[in-house]
Amino acid sequence: MPITLVHPGNEKVATAAAPPPRLSTLSGKKIGLLDISKPGGSHFLDRMEQLLRQTYGAADVVRVKKPTYTKNAPQAVIDQLRGMDAVIEGLAD
């Protein structure tokens, strides 16, 4: 009786996608700030919002928070970030 060996891994080779183009300016842009609910993340995002508005002239800064850092963002959270020119995710401990 022949023995068949099966490779348990994915045999497809992943190819890297090109990153999206960088914004030339933040002035007049709509920026989303995603708080993943880790302790201290809101402090970082508070300062980031201040800098985006005062220093870089962002037109609008939208704050969104995940219910917990242990799971992926629910669709409702992702939907709130649609239409943003850029999104910054705050990670902290």
GROMACS elastic network, one bead per residue, 0.5 to 0.9 nm:
[ bonds ]
;  ai    aj funct       b0    kb
    6     9     6  0.89917   500
    7    10     6  0.79742   500
    7    11     6  0.80738   500
    8    11     6  0.87353   500
    9    12     6  0.89694   500
   10    13     6  0.80496   500
   16    19     6  0.88058   500
   17    20     6  0.89983   500
   18    21     6  0.87724   500
   19    22     6  0.85135   500
   21    24     6  0.88781   500
   22    25     6  0.86882   500
   23    26     6  0.68658   500
   23    85     6  0.81440   500
   23    86     6  0.82740   500
   25    28     6  0.81751   500
   25    29     6  0.78930   500
   25    56     6  0.78740   500
   26    29     6  0.52862   500
   26    30     6  0.81249   500
   26    31     6  0.82231   500
   26    52     6  0.75704   500
   26    56     6  0.57608   500
   26    57     6  0.65217   500
   26    58     6  0.55183   500
   26    59     6  0.83313   500
   26    85     6  0.86599   500
   26    86     6  0.88232   500
   27    30     6  0.88360   500
   27    52     6  0.85117   500
   27    53     6  0.86235   500
   27    56     6  0.56263   500
   27    59     6  0.66345   500
   28    56     6  0.87174   500
   28    57     6  0.61728   500
   28    60     6  0.75794   500
   29    57     6  0.79676   500
   29    58     6  0.50814   500
   29    59     6  0.52182   500
   29    60     6  0.66679   500
   29    61     6  0.85401   500
   29    84     6  0.79317   500
   29    85     6  0.60175   500
   29    86     6  0.80103   500
   30    58     6  0.63576   500
   30    59     6  0.57405   500
   30    61     6  0.59249   500
   30    62     6  0.75746   500
   30    83     6  0.81057   500
   30    84     6  0.52918   500
   30    85     6  0.53608   500
   30    86     6  0.69902   500
   30    87     6  0.88527   500
   31    49     6  0.89429   500
   31    52     6  0.82776   500
   31    58     6  0.70509   500
   31    59     6  0.80735   500
   31    60     6  0.62505   500
   31    62     6  0.62828   500
   31    63     6  0.87705   500
   31    81     6  0.87003   500
   31    84     6  0.55914   500
   31    85     6  0.58499   500
   31    86     6  0.50452   500
   31    87     6  0.56933   500
   31    88     6  0.75805   500
   32    60     6  0.83956   500
   32    61     6  0.57675   500
   32    63     6  0.60480   500
   32    64     6  0.72763   500
   32    80     6  0.86066   500
   32    81     6  0.60411   500
   32    82     6  0.88589   500
   32    84     6  0.60501   500
   32    85     6  0.79171   500
   32    86     6  0.62304   500
   32    88     6  0.62260   500
   32    89     6  0.83701   500
   33    45     6  0.68192   500
   33    48     6  0.84701   500
   33    49     6  0.78360   500
   33    61     6  0.70738   500
   33    62     6  0.60238   500
   33    64     6  0.61116   500
   33    65     6  0.83061   500
   33    81     6  0.84442   500
   33    86     6  0.86963   500
   33    87     6  0.57328   500
   33    89     6  0.59210   500
   33    90     6  0.72625   500
   34    37     6  0.89808   500
   34    45     6  0.82059   500
   34    62     6  0.85115   500
   34    63     6  0.62449   500
   34    64     6  0.50144   500
   34    65     6  0.57262   500
   34    66     6  0.74419   500
   34    77     6  0.87828   500
   34    81     6  0.83275   500
   34    87     6  0.70312   500
   34    88     6  0.60750   500
   34    90     6  0.60953   500
   35    38     6  0.76288   500
   35    41     6  0.62675   500
   35    42     6  0.64997   500
   35    45     6  0.73754   500
   35    63     6  0.74661   500
   35    64     6  0.61284   500
   35    66     6  0.62481   500
   35    69     6  0.87856   500
   35    88     6  0.87333   500
   35    89     6  0.61957   500
   35    90     6  0.52948   500
   35    91     6  0.74720   500
   36    41     6  0.73478   500
   36    42     6  0.89410   500
   36    64     6  0.86250   500
   36    65     6  0.59108   500
   36    67     6  0.74889   500
   36    68     6  0.65015   500
   36    69     6  0.50594   500
   36    70     6  0.87294   500
   36    73     6  0.81227   500
   36    89     6  0.72647   500
   36    90     6  0.65542   500
   36    91     6  0.68203   500
   36    92     6  0.89092   500
   37    40     6  0.83698   500
   37    41     6  0.67397   500
   37    42     6  0.78589   500
   37    65     6  0.65791   500
   37    66     6  0.60452   500
   37    67     6  0.66612   500
   37    68     6  0.55191   500
   37    69     6  0.54006   500
   37    70     6  0.89972   500
   37    90     6  0.86759   500
   37    91     6  0.84014   500
   37    92     6  0.88744   500
   38    41     6  0.56590   500
   38    42     6  0.82351   500
   38    68     6  0.77394   500
   38    69     6  0.60579   500
   38    90     6  0.84466   500
   38    91     6  0.66698   500
   38    92     6  0.59160   500
   38    93     6  0.61485   500
   39    42     6  0.76131   500
   39    43     6  0.88934   500
   39    91     6  0.86516   500
   39    92     6  0.62584   500
   39    93     6  0.51426   500
   40    43     6  0.54516   500
   40    44     6  0.69067   500
   40    90     6  0.89604   500
   40    91     6  0.80712   500
   40    92     6  0.53953   500
   40    93     6  0.56425   500
   41    44     6  0.53055   500
   41    45     6  0.63220   500
   41    46     6  0.86415   500
   41    89     6  0.89639   500
   41    90     6  0.53618   500
   41    91     6  0.55204   500
   41    93     6  0.71585   500
   42    46     6  0.59086   500
   42    47     6  0.86277   500
   42    90     6  0.74204   500
   42    91     6  0.89576   500
   42    92     6  0.85055   500
   43    46     6  0.51143   500
   43    47     6  0.64914   500
   43    48     6  0.86241   500
   43    92     6  0.89041   500
   44    47     6  0.53990   500
   44    48     6  0.61469   500
   44    49     6  0.86810   500
   44    90     6  0.66862   500
   44    91     6  0.82253   500
   44    92     6  0.77653   500
   45    49     6  0.59282   500
   45    50     6  0.84516   500
   45    63     6  0.85165   500
   45    88     6  0.85545   500
   45    89     6  0.83745   500
   45    90     6  0.62005   500
   46    49     6  0.52602   500
   46    50     6  0.63664   500
   46    51     6  0.88273   500
   47    50     6  0.50553   500
   47    51     6  0.62436   500
   47    52     6  0.85942   500
   48    51     6  0.51453   500
   48    52     6  0.60577   500
   48    53     6  0.86155   500
   48    88     6  0.89022   500
   49    52     6  0.50999   500
   49    53     6  0.62011   500
   49    54     6  0.85226   500
   49    58     6  0.89692   500
   49    61     6  0.66506   500
   49    62     6  0.88855   500
   49    63     6  0.87355   500
   50    53     6  0.53748   500
   50    54     6  0.59680   500
   50    55     6  0.78673   500
   51    54     6  0.52811   500
   51    55     6  0.51095   500
   51    56     6  0.65661   500
   51    57     6  0.84797   500
   51    58     6  0.89347   500
   52    55     6  0.58550   500
   52    57     6  0.61511   500
   52    58     6  0.54420   500
   52    59     6  0.88216   500
   52    60     6  0.88986   500
   52    61     6  0.77414   500
   53    56     6  0.59320   500
   53    59     6  0.72244   500
   53    60     6  0.77078   500
   53    61     6  0.76192   500
   54    57     6  0.58194   500
   54    58     6  0.79053   500
   55    58     6  0.84132   500
   57    60     6  0.88092   500
   58    61     6  0.69190   500
   62    80     6  0.85062   500
   62    81     6  0.79475   500
   62    84     6  0.86091   500
   63    81     6  0.89421   500
   64    77     6  0.67294   500
   64    78     6  0.88351   500
   64    80     6  0.72196   500
   64    81     6  0.76591   500
   65    68     6  0.84823   500
   65    73     6  0.87212   500
   65    77     6  0.72058   500
   66    69     6  0.67972   500
   66    71     6  0.86153   500
   66    72     6  0.82048   500
   66    73     6  0.57186   500
   66    74     6  0.74832   500
   66    77     6  0.66590   500
   67    70     6  0.89738   500
   67    71     6  0.84742   500
   67    73     6  0.77608   500
   67    74     6  0.83868   500
   68    71     6  0.62342   500
   68    72     6  0.83187   500
   68    73     6  0.81771   500
   69    72     6  0.74874   500
   69    73     6  0.83050   500
   71    74     6  0.83652   500
   73    76     6  0.80330   500
   73    77     6  0.60653   500
   73    78     6  0.65772   500
   74    77     6  0.54982   500
   74    78     6  0.65806   500
   74    79     6  0.87960   500
   75    78     6  0.50228   500
   75    79     6  0.59979   500
   75    80     6  0.86989   500
   76    79     6  0.50976   500
   76    80     6  0.65025   500
   77    80     6  0.52980   500
   77    81     6  0.69030   500
   78    81     6  0.52902   500
   78    82     6  0.67367   500
   79    82     6  0.52872   500
   79    83     6  0.88075   500
   80    83     6  0.83196   500
   80    84     6  0.88669   500
   81    84     6  0.58967   500
   81    86     6  0.88646   500
   81    87     6  0.73942   500
   82    85     6  0.88130   500
   83    86     6  0.86896   500
   84    87     6  0.67331   500
